[in-house]
């Protein structure tokens, strides 16, 4: 067929584009986000926190160290069992893993492809510290909940969770909570032109409405903290 516009599989480029958009629309928001990031990394573009390499490694490492300091301020101790919900490529996790005792860190994310980048970077450390990594799913959540974690944290995740996906995100975090558990959710504020806090992607009021009555969420400067009442 001379000058044909058909692609090798028999579909025109326009039909392929329409089919791609239909497939994309049918995926959960978290999967659409993961797919978009992975496509960019495959093209050789650098992300701020995902991938074997990031846009500004020194800045990313410094932010990770500051995040560990905040977790310690909230009471994290080396012997605590700590879960990162949305561990990505383990850039924020690396200082936490070094701080914790062996076997005390679990990382979860929507795709194993994110944390496999982390394995490429710090695989020796992960083996030394007996780190466990898993995809967010009902079986893995049930298994981790049975271990009664002391701390859960979620770094740079809430800004990417839209309102439609917020109920599932909150339900997943809540499912890991036990009476002793503290959850620290990075809820970075937005700022106005004068540098004043003008808002956040999700308010504590929104999130509180999605939590069981036994849990209370409180906004601090950069993080929303969830604890059991009383």
C-alpha positions in Angstrom: 0.0 0.0 0.0 1.9 3.0 -1.3 1.8 6.1 0.9 -0.4 4.3 3.5 -0.9 6.0 6.9 -1.5 2.6 8.5 0.9 1.7 11.4 2.4 -1.9 11.3 -0.5 -3.3 13.5 -3.1 -2.0 11.0 -4.1 1.1 13.0 -3.6 4.7 11.9 -1.5 7.0 14.1 -4.7 8.8 15.1 -6.4 5.6 16.0 -3.3 4.5 18.1 -3.4 7.9 19.9 -7.1 7.6 20.7 -6.6 4.0 22.0 -3.7 5.2 24.1 -5.8 7.9 25.7 -8.7 5.5 26.3 -6.3 3.1 28.1 -4.8 6.0 30.1 -8.2 7.2 31.2 -9.1 3.7 32.4 -6.1 3.5 34.7 -6.1 4.7 38.4 -4.5 8.0 39.0 -1.6 6.5 40.8 -0.8 4.3 37.8 -1.1 7.2 35.3 1.4 9.1 37.4 3.8 6.1 37.6 3.5 5.5 33.8 4.2 9.2 33.0 7.3 9.3 35.3 8.7 6.1 33.9 8.2 7.3 30.3 10.2 10.5 31.1 13.0 8.5 32.7 13.1 6.1 29.7 13.6 9.2 27.5 16.6 10.2 29.6 14.9 13.0 31.5 15.7 13.4 35.2 13.1 13.5 37.9 13.6 15.4 41.3 13.3 12.2 43.4 12.8 9.2 41.1 15.3 7.2 39.1 18.9 6.1 39.6 19.9 9.7 38.9 18.0 12.8 39.9 18.1 16.4 38.8 20.0 17.8 41.8 21.5 15.0 43.9 23.1 17.2 46.5 19.8 19.0 47.1 17.8 15.8 47.2 20.2 14.2 49.7 20.2 17.3 51.9 16.3 17.3 51.9 16.4 13.6 52.8 18.7 14.2 55.8 16.4 17.1 57.0 13.4 14.7 56.7 15.1 12.1 58.9 15.7 14.9 61.5 12.0 15.7 61.5 11.1 12.0 62.0 13.6 11.8 64.9 12.0 14.9 66.4 8.6 13.1 66.2 10.0 10.2 68.1 11.5 7.8 65.6 14.1 5.5 67.3 16.6 3.0 65.7 14.7 0.0 67.1 11.3 1.1 65.7 9.6 -0.7 62.8 9.2 2.1 60.1 7.2 1.9 56.9 7.6 4.4 54.1 4.4 4.7 52.1 5.4 5.7 48.7 9.2 4.9 48.9 9.9 5.8 45.3 13.6 5.2 44.4 14.6 5.3 48.1 16.3 8.7 48.0 14.4 9.9 51.2 14.6 6.4 52.6 18.4 6.1 52.4 19.2 8.1 55.6 16.3 6.5 57.4 17.6 3.0 56.5 21.1 3.9 57.8 19.6 5.2 61.0 17.4 2.2 61.8 18.4 -1.1 63.1 18.6 -4.0 60.7 15.3 -5.4 59.6 13.3 -2.3 60.7 12.5 -0.6 57.4 9.8 -1.5 54.9 9.2 0.4 51.7 6.0 0.4 49.7 5.1 2.0 46.4 2.6 1.7 43.6 5.1 -0.1 41.3 8.2 -2.1 41.9 9.9 -0.2 39.0 10.3 2.9 41.3 12.2 1.1 44.1 14.2 -1.1 41.6 16.0 2.1 40.7 16.9 2.3 44.4 18.1 -1.3 44.4 20.5 -0.3 41.6 21.9 2.6 43.7 22.1 1.1 47.3 21.6 -2.6 46.9 24.4 -3.5 49.3 22.9 -1.3 52.0 19.5 -2.9 51.5 21.0 -6.3 52.0 23.0 -5.3 55.0 20.0 -3.7 56.7 17.6 -6.5 55.6 15.2 -4.0 54.0 11.8 -5.2 52.8 10.2 -3.7 49.7 6.7 -4.4 48.3 4.1 -3.0 45.9 1.0 -1.4 47.6 -1.7 -4.1 47.6 -4.2 -5.6 50.0 -2.0 -8.7 50.8 1.1 -6.6 51.5 -0.9 -4.1 53.6 -2.4 -6.9 55.7 1.0 -8.5 56.2 2.6 -5.2 57.3 -0.4 -4.3 59.5 0.1 -7.6 61.4 3.6 -6.5 62.3 2.2 -3.4 64.1 4.6 -0.7 62.8 5.8 2.0 65.1 6.1 4.7 62.4 4.7 5.3 59.0 5.8 8.2 56.8 4.9 9.4 53.4 7.3 11.8 51.8 6.4 13.9 48.7 3.3 11.8 48.0 0.3 13.9 49.0 1.0 16.6 46.4 0.5 13.9 43.7 -2.7 12.5 45.2 -5.8 14.1 43.6 -9.1 14.4 45.5 -10.6 11.4 43.8 -7.7 9.2 45.0 -7.4 10.7 48.5 -10.0 8.3 50.2 -8.0 5.3 49.1 -4.7 6.8 50.1 -6.0 7.6 53.6 -7.7 4.2 53.9 -4.4 2.5 53.1 -2.4 4.5 55.6 -5.2 4.0 58.3 -5.1 0.2 57.6 -1.5 0.1 58.9 -2.2 2.1 62.1 -2.2 0.4 65.5 -2.6 2.1 68.9 1.2 2.8 69.1 1.6 3.8 65.5 2.5 7.4 64.5 2.0 8.4 60.8 3.9 11.4 59.4 2.5 12.7 56.1 4.6 15.2 54.2 2.0 17.9 53.6 4.2 20.7 52.2 2.4 24.1 52.1 2.1 26.4 49.2 3.3 30.0 49.5 2.0 33.3 48.3 4.2 36.0 46.6 5.3 37.3 49.9 6.4 33.9 51.2 3.4 33.4 53.5 1.7 30.0 53.7 -1.4 30.2 51.5 -2.6 26.6 51.6 -2.0 22.9 51.0 -3.1 20.4 48.4 -5.2 18.7 51.1 -6.4 20.1 54.4 -6.5 18.2 57.7 -10.3 18.7 57.6 -10.5 16.8 54.3 -8.3 14.0 55.6 -9.9 13.7 59.0 -13.3 13.1 57.4 -11.7 10.1 55.6 -10.2 8.5 58.7 -11.8 6.2 61.3 -13.1 8.0 64.4 -10.4 6.4 66.4 -7.7 8.3 64.5 -6.9 12.0 64.8 -4.8 14.0 62.3 -3.1 17.3 63.2 -1.3 19.7 60.9 2.1 20.9 61.9 4.3 23.2 59.8 5.3 20.7 57.1 3.7 17.4 58.1 0.3 16.1 59.0 0.5 13.8 62.0 -1.9 10.9 62.6 -2.2 9.2 66.0 -4.8 7.2 67.8 -7.1 9.4 70.0 -6.4 9.2 73.7 
